[in-house]
Amino acid sequence: MGHDHGAPTAAGGTLTGGHRKRLVWTICISTAITLIQVIGSLISGSLALLADAAHSLTDAVGVSLALGAVTLAQRAPTPRRTFGFYRVEIFSAVLNALLLLGIFVWVLWSAIRRFSEPVEVKGGLMFAIAVLGLAANLVGLWLLRDAKDQSLNLRGAYLEVLGDALGSVAVIVGGLVILLTGWQTADPIASIVIGVLIVPRAYGLLRDATHVLLEATPQDMDIAEVRRHLLEEPGVVGVHDLHAWTVTSGMPVLTAHVVVADATLRSEDHGHLLTRLQSCLGDHFDLAHSTLQLEPAGHREAVHVLHE
């Protein structure tokens, strides 16, 4: 049996771990935006600002969950948890998605109530605070721009800040409409827009996190191609029990039973053969962690007979 315990990342154990400072800054920005928007909502009477504040609060909570997951993921593996706490990052992404969906339900319910019970909104103040929120969100997007494609947690954080930025745009438009025309219904409409912006992002994040939790084949990996590359190695005559899944973002793993011709097993050093096979997986599929069991050609049939 052979294996390669290459680390999933260069720093911090996980891809998210190398961006903890960015997550901390994002939390600080989101918290500041939330406080400003809550105060502005109370003064202006804007539901859209309050919805955006709730979204910003979700950003802060969600990114805090991601940061906590990163911290746990750095803990060393134990005999009872041989992969350590890497999977905590994926559970954090699920909680992030559920928080976003909860915000959507609350915003939609509150906006519908506003249609029947309108509240006078100060459009000028609503507009000014939304512009401030948008500026802060753009800073957050800049902080996470290079990290969003490396981890589900970082992607979740980026998408939340992006959605909040789009929400701020909706509030800006609503504030302008109220300021210029006095049409108060623009406020609950802007709130609904903010809510609708949340749904596709929450769904996508939940879908990808569930994919990992179900131990499905990594989305960027073609398992048929993996099998083909292994079979093309000299001496390999079969591959079975081939499984690939993701432990956490950026950490795909693979196991397989590789059937090798008897002549190859007699003539070639096993370690050299494993090195060739794992180099193939690493070069073509970026697999740093693979476990391969070498078997002589008649081994599978023998095991099958023993278990009949």
N, C-alpha and C positions, 0 to 999 in steps of 0.2 A: 504494500500500500504506500502511496506517495502523497505528499501534500506540500503546499506552499503557504506560509503564514505571512505573506506580505501585508503590510499595514494598508488600510484603505485610504489613508491620507498621509501627507507629509507632516502635518502638524495637528496635535490635539486629538488624534485617534479617529475622528470623523471629519467629513467635509465641512460640517457646520462648525466644528470646534475651532477652526482657524479664523472665524469671523465673529467671535464673541464680543469684541469691542464695538463692532458695527451694530450688533443686536442691542447692546447697552445704550448706545446713542439713539437708536430708533425708539427704544422704550421711553427715554427721557423726552424726546420730541413729541411722541404720541401722548404722553401724560400731560405735557404743557398745552398741547392743542386741546385736549379734552377739557381741562380747567377753563381755558379761555372761552371755548364754545359753550360750555354749561352756563357760565356767567353771562355771556352774550345772549343766550337763549332766554334766560330768566328776565333779562332787561328788555329784550326786543319782542318777546312772545313768540319767537319763531320755532315751530316744530321741526323744520328742516335743519336748523342749527343743532337742536337737541338730538335729532337722528344722527347727524354727522358726529356729534360728540359721543354718542353711544358707539358709533363705528370706530372712532378714535380710541375709545376705551377698550374696545375689543382688540384693536391693534396692540395696545399696551399689554393687555392680559395675554393675548396670543403669543406675542413675541417673548413675554416673560416665561410662558410655558416652554417655548422653544429654548430659551436660555437655560432654564432649569433642566430640561432634557439633555442639553449639551453637557452641563456639569455632571449629571449622572452618568452620561455615556463615557466620561473620561475614567470612571472607576474601573479598576483592573478586573478581568474575568476571575471567577471562582470555580471550584469543582462543581457547584450546583448551578452556576450560570456561566457556562463555558464561552459564551459570546459576550459576557459582561452585560451592560445595560444599553447596548446600541439600539435595541428595538424601542426604547422609551421615546426616542425622537419621532418615531412613526405614530405612536399613541398620542403624542403632543400634536401632531398634524391633524389627527382625527378630532381632537378636542377643539382645535382651531376652527375647523370646518363647522362643527356643531354650534360653536359660539356665533359664527357668522349667520347661520340659518336661524338661530334664536333671535338675533337682532332684526333680521328680515321680517319675521312674524310680528314682532313688537312694533316696528315702524309702520307696517301695513295696517295693523289694527288702529294705531294712533291716528294715522292719516285719514282713514275712513271716518273716524269720529269727528275730525276737524271739518269735514264737509257738511255735517249736520249741525255742528256747534262751532261756527267760525270764531276765530280770535284775531283781534287787530294786531298786526305785526309792523314793527318799525323797520321798513325796508332798508334805510340807509345804514343802520347799525348792523343789520343782518348781512348786507353786502360787504362792509368793511371787515368784519370778523371772518367771513368766508375767504376773503382775499388773503388775510393773514394765515388762515389754516392751509390754504393752497400752497403758499410759499414754504411753510414748514414741511408739508408733505413732499414737495419737490426736493427738499434737502434729504429727507428720508429715502426717497427713491434713488438719489445720487449715492447715498451710503451703501445701498444694497444692490446696485446695478450689476456689479461684477460677480456677486455671490448667488444670485437667484437661480442659476442653472445647475448649482452644485448639490443642492439638498432640498428635500421636501419642506423642511422647516424654514429654510431661507426663502424658498419659493413662496411658501405661505405668508411669510412676513412681507415680502415684496408685493404680493398680490393684495394684501390687506391695505398697505400704504397706497398702492396705486388706486384701489377702489375708493379709499378715503379722499384721494386727490380728485378723482372724478366726481365724488360726492360734493366736494367743495365747489367744483365748477357748477354743479346743479344748484347749489345754494346761492352762488353768485348770480346766476341767471334769474332765479326766483326773487332775490333781493332787488335786482335791477327792474324787474317787471313791476314789483310792488312800489318801488321808489318812483318810477316813471308814470305808472298808470293807476296805482292804488288798488289793483286787483288782488285781493287777499288770498284767493284760492290758489295762487301761484305757490304759496308756502307748502300746503299739503301735497300738491303735485310734485314739487321738488323732493319732498320726503319720500314719496313713492318711487321716484326715480332712483334715489339713493338705495332704497330697499331692493329694487330690481337689479341694480348693479352688483349686489352682494351675491345673488343666487348662483350665477354660472361659476364664479370663482370658488364658492364654497363647495359646489358639486364637483368641480375638477379636482380640488384638493382632497376631498373625501374619496373620490374614485381612485386616485393614485395611491393614497395611503392604504385603502382596502386591498388594492392589488398587491402591495407588499405584505400586508398581514395575512393574506391568503396564500402566501409563498408561491405566487404565480411566477412564471418565467419573466425575467427582466424585460421591460418593454422594448429595449433597443437590442435585444439578443434574438437571433434566429436559431432555435435549437436544432433545426435540420442542418443548418450550416455548420454548427458545432460538431454534430455527428459526422458530417462529410469530411471535415478537416481531420478529425481523429482517424477516420478510416483510410485517409490518404497517406498516413504515416507508414513507412515500410515495416512489415511484420504484423500490423494490426489487421485482424480478420473479422472483428465484430465489436459492437458497442451495445451494451444494454444497461438497464437501470440508470439511465441518464437523467439527472435532475439538476435544475438551476433555479435559484431564487435570490432574493435580496434581503440581507439582514437589516441594513439601514441604507440611507442614501449614499451612493458611491461605494457600496460594499457588496457586490454580487459574489455568490459562491456557487460551486458546481461539484457534483459527485458523479462518478460513472464507473462501471465495470468494463474494462477493456480486455477483449479476448485477443490473445497474441498467439501466433503460430508457434508450435513446439520448437521448430528449428531456430526461431528467433530467440526464444527463451533460453535455449541451450548455448547459443553462440554470442549473445549480447548481454552485457552487464545490465541488470535490472535498473540500477540507478541512472545509467546513461539513457535508457529508454524512457524512464519517467521524466527526465530532464527535457528530452525532445518533445514529449507530449505536452508537458506543462508550458514549455516555451511557445509551442503552437497556440495554446489557449491564451497565453498572455499577450502574444504579438497580434493575434487576429481579433480577440474578443475582450482585451483589457481585463482578463480574469487574474487577479492577484492571489485568490484563494481557491484552490481546487484540490479535490481528494480523488485519486484514481486507484482502483484495485485491478492489478494485472492478473489475468486468468489464462491458463493453458486452454487450448481449443476444446478439450473434452470435459472441462470442469463443470460447466453449466448443466450438461446432461447428467453427470454423475450426481450433482446436488439434487436435481429433479428426481432421480431414481430413489435417493435416500429419503426423500420427503413424501413419496407416494404411499 
